[in-house]
Amino acid sequence: MNPVFCAIDTATLTHAEALADKVGPHVGGLKLGLEFFMVHGVAGYRVIAAKGKPIFLDLKLHDIPNTVAGAIGSLLPLQPEFLTLHTSGGAEMMQAASTAAAKAGAARPKLLGVTVLTSLDNNDLASVGQEADTTRQVVRLAALAKESGLDGVICSPQEIVPLRATLGPDFILMVPGIRPDWASSNDQKRTLTPREAQDAGADYLVIGRPITKAENPADAARRIADELA
C-alpha cells in the first residue's frame, strides 16, 4: 500500500474536507492531530473518516495510566488505524493503554509511542535534563514501548536504522520529518526525503506541509507517490 499518511492539521473543517478530497487518491491514509481534534472532536473526525481512508489519530496521550486507558476506551468506537501516546509516560501507562486497546478485538487501533519529537535536537534534550544524545534516547524509549505492548513508535528518519537493528523487522516505524528535495524543512530538524526514509526501512511516512501547503496539494501528493513507486 501507499505508505504516506497526509497530515491534515487545520482548525477549519471545510478546509480539512477539501484537502482530504484532493489528496485522498494519492496517499495511503490521513493524519488528524490536536489542532483539528481540539476544535471539531468526534463529529469532525467522523466527517473525515467518511472519506474512506485509514485515519492516524495523533493525540499524543500522556497522563496517569487509568486516564490514558479511559481515553483510549472512549476513542475505540472511532476505529482509527493508529493512535499515539507519549512513551515518557512510563511502562505502566503504556501497558494500560495496550490492555484498553485490546478490548476492540480485531478492530483495535495500533498504538504508536512518541519518543523524541522531531522538532528537538541534542541541545533541546540537554536543556530539559534528558539523555543528550537523541538517538540513544529514542532507542531507550522505543525498547520500553515494545516491552510494554505497543505496536511501534514515531521516530525521525535518522533513527530508523538503529531502531530496526534493536527492535527487529515487525515493530512499526511511523516516520514524520519527511521532506522532498523540493520542499522546505520548516521546523523539522531531522529530515530525509520520502525515498531515503523508505529505503532505510520506514513502514509509514507522515507528510504534511509539503503537500497541504503546496499550490496544488493533489499534484504534490501524486508527485511523492510517483517518487516512491
C-alpha positions in Angstrom: 0.0 0.0 0.0 0.9 3.6 -0.3 2.9 4.4 2.9 2.1 8.1 3.1 -0.2 9.5 5.7 -1.0 13.1 4.9 -1.1 15.3 8.0 -4.3 17.4 7.7 -3.7 19.7 10.7 -6.1 22.6 10.3 -8.8 24.1 12.5 -11.1 24.6 9.6 -13.4 21.6 8.8 -14.2 22.7 5.3 -10.5 23.1 4.5 -9.8 19.7 6.0 -12.5 18.1 3.9 -11.2 19.8 0.7 -7.7 18.6 1.4 -8.9 15.1 2.1 -10.8 15.0 -1.2 -7.8 16.4 -3.1 -5.0 14.2 -1.7 -7.1 11.0 -0.9 -6.5 9.3 -4.2 -2.7 9.7 -3.9 -2.0 8.8 -0.2 -2.4 5.7 2.0 -4.2 7.5 4.8 -4.9 10.8 6.6 -3.5 12.1 9.9 -5.6 14.2 12.2 -3.9 15.9 15.1 -4.5 18.1 18.0 -5.2 21.3 16.1 -8.1 19.6 14.2 -9.4 17.4 17.1 -9.5 20.2 19.7 -11.9 22.2 17.5 -14.0 19.5 15.8 -13.7 16.5 18.1 -15.5 13.3 17.3 -18.0 14.8 14.9 -15.3 16.3 12.8 -13.3 13.1 12.9 -16.3 11.2 11.5 -16.6 13.6 8.6 -13.0 13.0 7.6 -13.2 9.2 8.3 -16.2 9.0 6.0 -13.8 9.8 3.1 -12.8 6.2 3.3 -9.1 6.5 4.1 -7.4 4.9 7.2 -7.0 7.5 9.9 -4.0 8.1 12.1 -5.3 10.0 15.1 -2.3 11.7 16.6 -3.3 12.9 20.0 -0.1 12.0 21.9 -1.9 10.9 25.1 0.1 11.4 28.3 -1.4 11.1 31.7 -1.7 8.6 34.6 -2.4 5.0 33.4 -6.1 4.9 34.3 -6.8 8.2 32.5 -5.0 7.1 29.3 -6.7 3.8 29.3 -10.1 5.5 29.7 -9.3 7.9 26.9 -8.4 5.1 24.6 -11.6 3.3 25.5 -13.5 6.4 24.6 -11.8 6.5 21.2 -12.3 2.9 20.2 -15.7 3.4 18.6 -14.0 5.7 16.1 -11.8 2.8 14.9 -8.7 4.8 14.0 -5.9 2.8 12.3 -3.3 4.4 14.6 -3.3 6.2 18.0 -0.3 7.9 19.7 0.8 8.2 23.3 4.0 9.6 24.9 6.5 6.8 25.9 7.7 9.1 28.6 4.5 8.3 30.5 6.2 5.1 31.5 5.7 1.3 31.2 2.6 1.1 33.4 0.8 3.8 31.3 1.7 2.1 28.1 0.6 -1.3 29.4 -2.7 0.1 30.5 -3.1 1.6 27.0 -2.4 -1.7 25.3 -4.9 -3.5 27.5 -7.6 -0.9 26.8 -7.0 -1.1 23.0 -7.2 -4.9 23.1 -10.9 -4.6 24.1 -11.7 -3.7 20.5 -10.5 -7.2 19.3 -9.6 -7.4 15.7 -10.6 -3.7 15.2 -8.1 -2.5 17.8 -6.1 0.6 16.8 -2.3 0.1 16.6 -0.6 2.1 19.4 2.5 4.1 18.5 4.8 5.6 21.1 6.1 9.2 20.7 9.7 9.1 21.8 11.6 12.4 21.0 9.7 15.0 19.0 11.3 15.6 15.6 11.5 19.3 16.4 14.0 18.5 19.1 17.8 18.0 18.8 20.6 17.1 21.3 20.7 20.7 22.7 17.0 20.7 23.3 17.2 17.4 25.2 20.0 18.5 27.4 18.1 21.7 28.3 15.3 19.6 29.8 17.6 17.2 31.6 17.2 14.2 29.4 19.8 12.0 27.7 21.7 14.5 25.5 22.1 12.0 22.6 18.9 12.0 20.6 19.4 8.5 19.1 20.2 6.8 22.4 17.1 8.4 24.0 14.9 7.3 21.1 16.2 3.7 21.2 15.8 3.5 25.0 12.2 4.8 24.9 11.3 2.6 21.9 12.6 -0.5 23.6 10.4 0.3 26.6 7.4 0.8 24.3 7.9 -2.6 22.8 8.3 -4.3 26.2 5.1 -2.5 27.3 3.0 -3.9 24.4 2.9 -1.0 21.9 2.9 -1.8 18.2 5.5 0.7 17.2 6.8 4.2 17.6 7.0 7.6 15.9 10.6 8.3 15.0 12.7 10.7 12.9 14.3 9.4 9.7 17.7 9.3 11.4 16.5 6.7 14.0 15.1 4.2 11.5 18.3 2.1 11.2 19.2 1.8 14.9 15.6 1.1 15.8 15.4 -1.7 13.2 18.7 -3.2 14.5 17.4 -3.1 18.1 13.7 -3.9 17.8 13.5 -6.1 14.7 11.5 -6.0 11.4 8.0 -6.3 12.9 8.0 -3.2 15.1 6.1 -0.4 13.2 8.1 2.8 12.4 5.9 5.7 11.6 8.2 8.5 10.4 7.5 12.2 10.3 10.2 14.8 9.4 9.8 13.8 5.7 10.7 16.5 3.3 11.0 16.0 -0.5 14.0 17.7 -2.1 11.7 20.4 -3.5 10.2 21.3 -0.1 11.2 23.5 2.8 12.3 21.7 6.1 10.2 24.2 8.2 10.6 23.4 11.9 11.7 19.8 11.5 15.4 19.4 12.4 15.9 15.7 11.5 14.7 15.1 8.0 15.1 12.8 4.9 13.3 12.6 1.6 10.5 10.1 1.2 12.6 7.7 -0.9 15.5 7.9 1.6 13.2 7.1 4.5 11.5 4.2 2.7 14.8 2.7 1.7 16.1 3.0 5.3 13.2 0.8 6.4 10.3 3.1 7.4 6.9 1.5 7.4 4.8 4.7 7.1 5.7 8.3 6.2 3.9 11.3 7.7 3.9 14.2 5.3 2.1 17.4 5.9 3.1 20.9 4.7 5.0 19.7 1.5 1.5 18.5 0.4 -1.0 20.6 2.2 0.8 24.0 1.7 1.6 23.3 -1.9 0.0 25.4 -4.6 -1.6 22.2 -5.8 -1.9 19.6 -3.0 -3.1 16.8 -5.3 -0.1 17.2 -7.6 2.3 17.3 -4.7 0.8 14.1 -3.2 0.9 12.5 -6.6 4.5 13.5 -7.2 5.5 11.9 -3.9 3.7 8.7 -4.7 5.4 8.5 -8.1 8.8 9.1 -6.5 8.1 6.2 -4.0 6.8 3.9 -6.7 
